[in-house]
Amino acid sequence: MEEERARFCNACNAVVGWYATFCDGCGMRVQDRGGDPTVQSGSPAVRETSSIEQDLYRAHLRLIHKSRERSESLKKGCQRIVGAVKQLERDPRTEDSVRKAIGLSERLIDMADEWEEVQHHYNRQSEGIEEDFLARIDDLEADLELAPHHQVAIEEEVGSFMRSLEVGAEEIREAGRFLEVVRSRQNSRLLAFGGSRGATLTVGFLCICMGLGGAAYGFWVEGLELETLAGTAGPAILGAIVIFLHARAR
């Protein structure tokens, strides 16, 4: 079980996400101290616009942080799958290992779908935030743009989030390739094992046919005595032994 970790903003002492660079409470960089440098002076309309801008900034930060937490959680899940595949690699021939490999394949497919959903969800929510705040700013007849320092902060957080997505996507692909190699080995070994059993049965039946066929030909066609025909029973006996041992091995 993972140990719970907590971080606090140095500026407002709010709890922040483990992967956050900027606090979504006060908007400051987590390690910095002091208030938000956004200007609050001017007319009521200017102050209202500034307040909406800060709300917009923090809403984007919260979305990025939640999305980053989801992506990191999926990466940990992928690492657990890789660990499970490594255990299967040690003894992939058992029926239980084959069954587990199929289950891991299904989990990996679901994880890839969820990974794409993290990206789509972020895009949808980001667009929704912009639309909501544009509606709020319409009544003020003003433009709504993030302050330069807020824009820089958002770009930094988004860049970190996107890098996490790229790393996670590559980890999922690597896990898929690793699992495919293990399943290929399972299939090849199972085929070889089944093929050897089939070959054993074939050899056994051939020996029996050769022995019985030789005895029948000698008795009915050549008219040989039973004592003479006893020598032809050797292949048949050998074939019977082979089939018996094969049945015991199953």
Phi and psi in degrees as GROMACS dihedral restraints (atoms count N, CA, C in turn):
[ dihedral_restraints ]
;  ai    aj    ak    al  type     phi  dphi    fc
    3     4     5     6     1   -73.7    20    10
    4     5     6     7     1   142.8    20    10
    6     7     8     9     1   -76.1    20    10
    7     8     9    10     1   132.8    20    10
    9    10    11    12     1   -71.4    20    10
   10    11    12    13     1   136.2    20    10
   12    13    14    15     1  -121.0    20    10
   13    14    15    16     1   145.3    20    10
   15    16    17    18     1  -135.3    20    10
   16    17    18    19     1   144.6    20    10
   18    19    20    21     1  -129.0    20    10
   19    20    21    22     1   153.4    20    10
   21    22    23    24     1  -129.2    20    10
   22    23    24    25     1   143.5    20    10
   24    25    26    27     1   -72.4    20    10
   25    26    27    28     1   132.9    20    10
   27    28    29    30     1   -71.3    20    10
   28    29    30    31     1   -22.0    20    10
   30    31    32    33     1   -84.3    20    10
   31    32    33    34     1   -46.3    20    10
   33    34    35    36     1  -119.0    20    10
   34    35    36    37     1    -3.0    20    10
   36    37    38    39     1    66.8    20    10
   37    38    39    40     1    17.4    20    10
   39    40    41    42     1   -77.9    20    10
   40    41    42    43     1   151.1    20    10
   42    43    44    45     1   -70.4    20    10
   43    44    45    46     1   132.2    20    10
   45    46    47    48     1  -122.7    20    10
   46    47    48    49     1   160.1    20    10
   48    49    50    51     1   -62.9    20    10
   49    50    51    52     1   151.3    20    10
   51    52    53    54     1   -63.2    20    10
   52    53    54    55     1   -29.3    20    10
   54    55    56    57     1  -102.7    20    10
   55    56    57    58     1     5.3    20    10
   57    58    59    60     1   -75.0    20    10
   58    59    60    61     1   139.7    20    10
   60    61    62    63     1   -96.6    20    10
   61    62    63    64     1   -33.8    20    10
   63    64    65    66     1  -119.9    20    10
   64    65    66    67     1   142.0    20    10
   66    67    68    69     1   -72.7    20    10
   67    68    69    70     1   130.0    20    10
   69    70    71    72     1   -87.1    20    10
   70    71    72    73     1     8.2    20    10
   72    73    74    75     1   -92.8    20    10
   73    74    75    76     1   -54.5    20    10
   75    76    77    78     1  -106.8    20    10
   76    77    78    79     1   -13.6    20    10
   78    79    80    81     1    88.1    20    10
   79    80    81    82     1    -3.4    20    10
   81    82    83    84     1   -83.3    20    10
   82    83    84    85     1   158.1    20    10
   84    85    86    87     1   -60.9    20    10
   85    86    87    88     1   140.0    20    10
   87    88    89    90     1   -57.2    20    10
   88    89    90    91     1   -36.4    20    10
   90    91    92    93     1   -84.6    20    10
   91    92    93    94     1   -10.5    20    10
   93    94    95    96     1   -84.3    20    10
   94    95    96    97     1   161.9    20    10
   96    97    98    99     1  -121.6    20    10
   97    98    99   100     1   156.7    20    10
   99   100   101   102     1   107.2    20    10
  100   101   102   103     1   167.6    20    10
  102   103   104   105     1   -81.7    20    10
  103   104   105   106     1   171.4    20    10
  105   106   107   108     1   -68.0    20    10
  106   107   108   109     1   127.2    20    10
  108   109   110   111     1   -74.9    20    10
  109   110   111   112     1     5.2    20    10
  111   112   113   114     1   -61.2    20    10
  112   113   114   115     1   134.0    20    10
  114   115   116   117     1   -70.9    20    10
  115   116   117   118     1   131.8    20    10
  117   118   119   120     1  -113.6    20    10
  118   119   120   121     1     2.3    20    10
  120   121   122   123     1   -85.5    20    10
  121   122   123   124     1   171.5    20    10
  123   124   125   126     1   110.4    20    10
  124   125   126   127     1  -166.7    20    10
  126   127   128   129     1   -69.7    20    10
  127   128   129   130     1   163.0    20    10
  129   130   131   132     1   -55.6    20    10
  130   131   132   133     1   -37.9    20    10
  132   133   134   135     1   -63.9    20    10
  133   134   135   136     1   -39.8    20    10
  135   136   137   138     1   -65.9    20    10
  136   137   138   139     1   -43.5    20    10
  138   139   140   141     1   -64.5    20    10
  139   140   141   142     1   -38.5    20    10
  141   142   143   144     1   -65.5    20    10
  142   143   144   145     1   -42.5    20    10
  144   145   146   147     1   -61.7    20    10
  145   146   147   148     1   -41.9    20    10
  147   148   149   150     1   -63.8    20    10
  148   149   150   151     1   -39.6    20    10
  150   151   152   153     1   -64.8    20    10
  151   152   153   154     1   -42.2    20    10
  153   154   155   156     1   -64.5    20    10
  154   155   156   157     1   -38.6    20    10
  156   157   158   159     1   -62.1    20    10
  157   158   159   160     1   -41.6    20    10
  159   160   161   162     1   -66.5    20    10
  160   161   162   163     1   -38.9    20    10
  162   163   164   165     1   -62.5    20    10
  163   164   165   166     1   -41.5    20    10
  165   166   167   168     1   -61.4    20    10
  166   167   168   169     1   -45.6    20    10
  168   169   170   171     1   -58.7    20    10
  169   170   171   172     1   -48.0    20    10
  171   172   173   174     1   -69.9    20    10
  172   173   174   175     1   -33.5    20    10
  174   175   176   177     1   -63.4    20    10
  175   176   177   178     1   -41.6    20    10
  177   178   179   180     1   -64.5    20    10
  178   179   180   181     1   -41.2    20    10
  180   181   182   183     1   -61.3    20    10
  181   182   183   184     1   -44.6    20    10
  183   184   185   186     1   -61.2    20    10
  184   185   186   187     1   -41.8    20    10
  186   187   188   189     1   -63.7    20    10
  187   188   189   190     1   -44.6    20    10
  189   190   191   192     1   -62.2    20    10
  190   191   192   193     1   -43.8    20    10
  192   193   194   195     1   -64.8    20    10
  193   194   195   196     1   -42.6    20    10
  195   196   197   198     1   -64.5    20    10
  196   197   198   199     1   -41.0    20    10
  198   199   200   201     1   -65.8    20    10
  199   200   201   202     1   -39.1    20    10
  201   202   203   204     1   -64.7    20    10
  202   203   204   205     1   -40.9    20    10
  204   205   206   207     1   -60.9    20    10
  205   206   207   208     1   -40.6    20    10
  207   208   209   210     1   -64.3    20    10
  208   209   210   211     1   -42.6    20    10
  210   211   212   213     1   -65.7    20    10
  211   212   213   214     1   -40.2    20    10
  213   214   215   216     1   -67.4    20    10
  214   215   216   217     1   -36.2    20    10
  216   217   218   219     1   -63.8    20    10
  217   218   219   220     1   -40.3    20    10
  219   220   221   222     1   -66.2    20    10
  220   221   222   223     1   -37.6    20    10
  222   223   224   225     1   -62.3    20    10
  223   224   225   226     1   -40.0    20    10
  225   226   227   228     1   -65.7    20    10
  226   227   228   229     1   -39.1    20    10
  228   229   230   231     1   -62.4    20    10
  229   230   231   232     1   -38.5    20    10
  231   232   233   234     1   -65.0    20    10
  232   233   234   235     1   -40.0    20    10
  234   235   236   237     1   -64.5    20    10
  235   236   237   238     1   -35.2    20    10
  237   238   239   240     1   -66.5    20    10
  238   239   240   241     1   -37.5    20    10
  240   241   242   243     1   -64.0    20    10
  241   242   243   244     1   -42.6    20    10
  243   244   245   246     1   -60.3    20    10
  244   245   246   247     1   -42.1    20    10
  246   247   248   249     1   -61.1    20    10
  247   248   249   250     1   -39.8    20    10
  249   250   251   252     1   -67.0    20    10
  250   251   252   253     1   -38.0    20    10
  252   253   254   255     1   -65.6    20    10
  253   254   255   256     1   -38.3    20    10
  255   256   257   258     1   -62.4    20    10
  256   257   258   259     1   -36.5    20    10
  258   259   260   261     1   -66.4    20    10
  259   260   261   262     1   -39.3    20    10
  261   262   263   264     1   -65.2    20    10
  262   263   264   265     1   -32.7    20    10
  264   265   266   267     1   -63.1    20    10
  265   266   267   268     1   -27.0    20    10
  267   268   269   270     1   -68.1    20    10
  268   269   270   271     1   -34.7    20    10
  270   271   272   273     1  -146.6    20    10
  271   272   273   274     1    75.3    20    10
  273   274   275   276     1   -82.5    20    10
  274   275   276   277     1    -2.5    20    10
  276   277   278   279     1   -85.4    20    10
  277   278   279   280     1   -18.5    20    10
  279   280   281   282     1   -72.8    20    10
  280   281   282   283     1   155.1    20    10
  282   283   284   285     1   -62.3    20    10
  283   284   285   286     1   -35.4    20    10
  285   286   287   288     1   -64.3    20    10
  286   287   288   289     1   -39.3    20    10
  288   289   290   291     1   -66.2    20    10
  289   290   291   292     1   -40.5    20    10
  291   292   293   294     1   -62.8    20    10
  292   293   294   295     1   -43.6    20    10
  294   295   296   297     1   -63.4    20    10
  295   296   297   298     1   -41.8    20    10
  297   298   299   300     1   -65.9    20    10
  298   299   300   301     1   -37.7    20    10
  300   301   302   303     1   -63.1    20    10
  301   302   303   304     1   -39.9    20    10
  303   304   305   306     1   -63.4    20    10
  304   305   306   307     1   -42.8    20    10
  306   307   308   309     1   -62.6    20    10
  307   308   309   310     1   -40.1    20    10
  309   310   311   312     1   -66.4    20    10
  310   311   312   313     1   -36.3    20    10
  312   313   314   315     1   -61.5    20    10
  313   314   315   316     1   -43.2    20    10
  315   316   317   318     1   -65.1    20    10
  316   317   318   319     1   -40.4    20    10
  318   319   320   321     1   -64.2    20    10
  319   320   321   322     1   -38.0    20    10
  321   322   323   324     1   -68.0    20    10
  322   323   324   325     1   -38.2    20    10
  324   325   326   327     1   -63.4    20    10
  325   326   327   328     1   -44.6    20    10
  327   328   329   330     1   -61.6    20    10
  328   329   330   331     1   -38.5    20    10
  330   331   332   333     1   -66.7    20    10
  331   332   333   334     1   -39.4    20    10
  333   334   335   336     1   -63.0    20    10
  334   335   336   337     1   -40.1    20    10
  336   337   338   339     1   -64.3    20    10
  337   338   339   340     1   -41.8    20    10
  339   340   341   342     1   -67.2    20    10
  340   341   342   343     1   -33.8    20    10
  342   343   344   345     1   -62.5    20    10
  343   344   345   346     1   -44.1    20    10
  345   346   347   348     1   -64.2    20    10
  346   347   348   349     1   -36.8    20    10
  348   349   350   351     1   -64.8    20    10
  349   350   351   352     1   -34.1    20    10
  351   352   353   354     1   -58.8    20    10
  352   353   354   355     1   -44.3    20    10
  354   355   356   357     1   -67.8    20    10
  355   356   357   358     1   -46.1    20    10
  357   358   359   360     1   -64.4    20    10
  358   359   360   361     1   -39.8    20    10
  360   361   362   363     1   -63.3    20    10
  361   362   363   364     1   -42.2    20    10
  363   364   365   366     1   -62.0    20    10
  364   365   366   367     1   -44.8    20    10
  366   367   368   369     1   -62.5    20    10
  367   368   369   370     1   -44.3    20    10
  369   370   371   372     1   -63.6    20    10
  370   371   372   373     1   -46.2    20    10
  372   373   374   375     1   -66.7    20    10
  373   374   375   376     1   -36.9    20    10
  375   376   377   378     1   -63.6    20    10
  376   377   378   379     1   -43.4    20    10
  378   379   380   381     1   -64.5    20    10
  379   380   381   382     1   -38.6    20    10
  381   382   383   384     1   -63.8    20    10
  382   383   384   385     1   -38.4    20    10
  384   385   386   387     1   -61.8    20    10
  385   386   387   388     1   -45.6    20    10
  387   388   389   390     1   -60.4    20    10
  388   389   390   391     1   -43.6    20    10
  390   391   392   393     1   -65.4    20    10
  391   392   393   394     1   -41.1    20    10
  393   394   395   396     1   -62.6    20    10
  394   395   396   397     1   -42.5    20    10
  396   397   398   399     1   -77.3    20    10
  397   398   399   400     1   -27.5    20    10
  399   400   401   402     1   -64.9    20    10
  400   401   402   403     1   -36.9    20    10
  402   403   404   405     1   -64.8    20    10
  403   404   405   406     1   -36.4    20    10
  405   406   407   408     1   -69.3    20    10
  406   407   408   409     1   -32.5    20    10
  408   409   410   411     1   -84.1    20    10
  409   410   411   412     1   -16.2    20    10
  411   412   413   414     1   -57.4    20    10
  412   413   414   415     1   -41.5    20    10
  414   415   416   417     1   -65.7    20    10
  415   416   417   418     1   -24.0    20    10
  417   418   419   420     1   -87.5    20    10
  418   419   420   421     1    -8.6    20    10
  420   421   422   423     1    52.0    20    10
  421   422   423   424     1    49.6    20    10
  423   424   425   426     1  -136.0    20    10
  424   425   426   427     1   162.8    20    10
  426   427   428   429     1   -86.6    20    10
  427   428   429   430     1   144.7    20    10
  429   430   431   432     1  -115.6    20    10
  430   431   432   433     1   109.7    20    10
  432   433   434   435     1  -135.5    20    10
  433   434   435   436     1   146.9    20    10
  435   436   437   438     1   -68.1    20    10
  436   437   438   439     1   142.7    20    10
  438   439   440   441     1   -61.0    20    10
  439   440   441   442     1   151.5    20    10
  441   442   443   444     1   -52.8    20    10
  442   443   444   445     1   -44.4    20    10
  444   445   446   447     1   -70.2    20    10
  445   446   447   448     1   -29.2    20    10
  447   448   449   450     1   -71.5    20    10
  448   449   450   451     1   -38.8    20    10
  450   451   452   453     1   -62.4    20    10
  451   452   453   454     1   -41.6    20    10
  453   454   455   456     1   -62.5    20    10
  454   455   456   457     1   -42.3    20    10
  456   457   458   459     1   -63.4    20    10
  457   458   459   460     1   -44.5    20    10
  459   460   461   462     1   -62.1    20    10
  460   461   462   463     1   -44.2    20    10
  462   463   464   465     1   -61.3    20    10
  463   464   465   466     1   -38.0    20    10
  465   466   467   468     1   -66.8    20    10
  466   467   468   469     1   -44.3    20    10
  468   469   470   471     1   -66.2    20    10
  469   470   471   472     1   -42.5    20    10
  471   472   473   474     1   -63.6    20    10
  472   473   474   475     1   -41.4    20    10
  474   475   476   477     1   -60.1    20    10
  475   476   477   478     1   -42.6    20    10
  477   478   479   480     1   -64.1    20    10
  478   479   480   481     1   -40.7    20    10
  480   481   482   483     1   -64.5    20    10
  481   482   483   484     1   -44.1    20    10
  483   484   485   486     1   -65.5    20    10
  484   485   486   487     1   -38.0    20    10
  486   487   488   489     1   -64.3    20    10
  487   488   489   490     1   -38.4    20    10
  489   490   491   492     1   -62.6    20    10
  490   491   492   493     1   -40.2    20    10
  492   493   494   495     1   -63.6    20    10
  493   494   495   496     1   -43.0    20    10
  495   496   497   498     1   -64.1    20    10
  496   497   498   499     1   -44.2    20    10
  498   499   500   501     1   -62.9    20    10
  499   500   501   502     1   -44.4    20    10
  501   502   503   504     1   -63.3    20    10
  502   503   504   505     1   -41.3    20    10
  504   505   506   507     1   -62.5    20    10
  505   506   507   508     1   -40.3    20    10
  507   508   509   510     1   -67.9    20    10
  508   509   510   511     1   -37.1    20    10
  510   511   512   513     1   -64.3    20    10
  511   512   513   514     1   -38.9    20    10
  513   514   515   516     1   -66.0    20    10
  514   515   516   517     1   -41.6    20    10
  516   517   518   519     1   -63.3    20    10
  517   518   519   520     1   -42.6    20    10
  519   520   521   522     1   -63.7    20    10
  520   521   522   523     1   -41.4    20    10
  522   523   524   525     1   -62.8    20    10
  523   524   525   526     1   -39.4    20    10
  525   526   527   528     1   -63.4    20    10
  526   527   528   529     1   -42.3    20    10
  528   529   530   531     1   -66.0    20    10
  529   530   531   532     1   -41.3    20    10
  531   532   533   534     1   -61.9    20    10
  532   533   534   535     1   -45.9    20    10
  534   535   536   537     1   -64.9    20    10
  535   536   537   538     1   -36.4    20    10
  537   538   539   540     1   -65.2    20    10
  538   539   540   541     1   -37.7    20    10
  540   541   542   543     1   -63.3    20    10
  541   542   543   544     1   -44.8    20    10
  543   544   545   546     1   -63.5    20    10
  544   545   546   547     1   -42.7    20    10
  546   547   548   549     1   -67.3    20    10
  547   548   549   550     1   -34.6    20    10
  549   550   551   552     1   -64.3    20    10
  550   551   552   553     1   -40.6    20    10
  552   553   554   555     1   -64.8    20    10
  553   554   555   556     1   -39.5    20    10
  555   556   557   558     1   -60.0    20    10
  556   557   558   559     1   -47.7    20    10
  558   559   560   561     1   -63.1    20    10
  559   560   561   562     1   -43.0    20    10
  561   562   563   564     1   -66.5    20    10
  562   563   564   565     1   -39.1    20    10
  564   565   566   567     1   -71.0    20    10
  565   566   567   568     1   -38.0    20    10
  567   568   569   570     1   -65.3    20    10
  568   569   570   571     1   -39.7    20    10
  570   571   572   573     1   -65.7    20    10
  571   572   573   574     1   -41.9    20    10
  573   574   575   576     1   -65.1    20    10
  574   575   576   577     1   -41.1    20    10
  576   577   578   579     1   -63.8    20    10
  577   578   579   580     1   -44.8    20    10
  579   580   581   582     1   -66.3    20    10
  580   581   582   583     1   -37.3    20    10
  582   583   584   585     1   -65.3    20    10
  583   584   585   586     1   -39.3    20    10
  585   586   587   588     1   -65.9    20    10
  586   587   588   589     1   -36.6    20    10
  588   589   590   591     1   -64.7    20    10
  589   590   591   592     1   -42.4    20    10
  591   592   593   594     1   -63.7    20    10
  592   593   594   595     1   -40.1    20    10
  594   595   596   597     1   -65.4    20    10
  595   596   597   598     1   -38.1    20    10
  597   598   599   600     1   -61.4    20    10
  598   599   600   601     1   -45.8    20    10
  600   601   602   603     1   -61.6    20    10
  601   602   603   604     1   -41.5    20    10
  603   604   605   606     1   -61.8    20    10
  604   605   606   607     1   -46.1    20    10
  606   607   608   609     1   -62.2    20    10
  607   608   609   610     1   -42.0    20    10
  609   610   611   612     1   -61.0    20    10
  610   611   612   613     1   -47.4    20    10
  612   613   614   615     1   -66.3    20    10
  613   614   615   616     1   -36.0    20    10
  615   616   617   618     1   -63.1    20    10
  616   617   618   619     1   -41.7    20    10
  618   619   620   621     1   -62.7    20    10
  619   620   621   622     1   -43.1    20    10
  621   622   623   624     1   -62.9    20    10
  622   623   624   625     1   -44.7    20    10
  624   625   626   627     1   -62.9    20    10
  625   626   627   628     1   -40.8    20    10
  627   628   629   630     1   -63.7    20    10
  628   629   630   631     1   -44.5    20    10
  630   631   632   633     1   -66.1    20    10
  631   632   633   634     1   -48.9    20    10
  633   634   635   636     1   -68.5    20    10
  634   635   636   637     1   -37.6    20    10
  636   637   638   639     1   -64.7    20    10
  637   638   639   640     1   -42.1    20    10
  639   640   641   642     1   -64.5    20    10
  640   641   642   643     1   -40.0    20    10
  642   643   644   645     1   -66.6    20    10
  643   644   645   646     1   -42.3    20    10
  645   646   647   648     1   -63.8    20    10
  646   647   648   649     1   -42.8    20    10
  648   649   650   651     1   -63.6    20    10
  649   650   651   652     1   -44.1    20    10
  651   652   653   654     1   -64.9    20    10
  652   653   654   655     1   -37.9    20    10
  654   655   656   657     1   -77.1    20    10
  655   656   657   658     1   -47.4    20    10
  657   658   659   660     1   -84.6    20    10
  658   659   660   661     1   -35.4    20    10
  660   661   662   663     1   -94.6    20    10
  661   662   663   664     1   -51.1    20    10
  663   664   665   666     1   -86.2    20    10
  664   665   666   667     1   -18.0    20    10
  666   667   668   669     1    68.5    20    10
  667   668   669   670     1    33.6    20    10
  669   670   671   672     1   -73.0    20    10
  670   671   672   673     1   153.3    20    10
  672   673   674   675     1   -72.4    20    10
  673   674   675   676     1   158.3    20    10
  675   676   677   678     1   -62.4    20    10
  676   677   678   679     1   -35.8    20    10
  678   679   680   681     1   -61.1    20    10
  679   680   681   682     1   -38.1    20    10
  681   682   683   684     1   -70.6    20    10
  682   683   684   685     1   -37.3    20    10
  684   685   686   687     1   -72.0    20    10
  685   686   687   688     1   -14.7    20    10
  687   688   689   690     1   -60.1    20    10
  688   689   690   691     1   -30.3    20    10
  690   691   692   693     1   -66.8    20    10
  691   692   693   694     1   -27.0    20    10
  693   694   695   696     1   -77.5    20    10
  694   695   696   697     1   -11.0    20    10
  696   697   698   699     1   -76.9    20    10
  697   698   699   700     1   -11.8    20    10
  699   700   701   702     1   -55.5    20    10
  700   701   702   703     1   -53.1    20    10
  702   703   704   705     1   -60.1    20    10
  703   704   705   706     1   -37.2    20    10
  705   706   707   708     1   -65.2    20    10
  706   707   708   709     1   -42.0    20    10
  708   709   710   711     1   -64.1    20    10
  709   710   711   712     1   -42.3    20    10
  711   712   713   714     1   -60.4    20    10
  712   713   714   715     1   -43.7    20    10
  714   715   716   717     1   -62.1    20    10
  715   716   717   718     1   -41.2    20    10
  717   718   719   720     1   -63.7    20    10
  718   719   720   721     1   -39.1    20    10
  720   721   722   723     1   -64.2    20    10
  721   722   723   724     1   -42.5    20    10
  723   724   725   726     1   -60.6    20    10
  724   725   726   727     1   -46.2    20    10
  726   727   728   729     1   -65.9    20    10
  727   728   729   730     1   -38.0    20    10
  729   730   731   732     1   -64.1    20    10
  730   731   732   733     1   -45.3    20    10
  732   733   734   735     1   -64.7    20    10
  733   734   735   736     1   -36.2    20    10
  735   736   737   738     1   -63.2    20    10
  736   737   738   739     1   -42.3    20    10
  738   739   740   741     1   -64.9    20    10
  739   740   741   742     1   -37.7    20    10
  741   742   743   744     1   -66.6    20    10
  742   743   744   745     1   -34.8    20    10
  744   745   746   747     1   -68.0    20    10
  745   746   747   748     1   -27.9    20    10
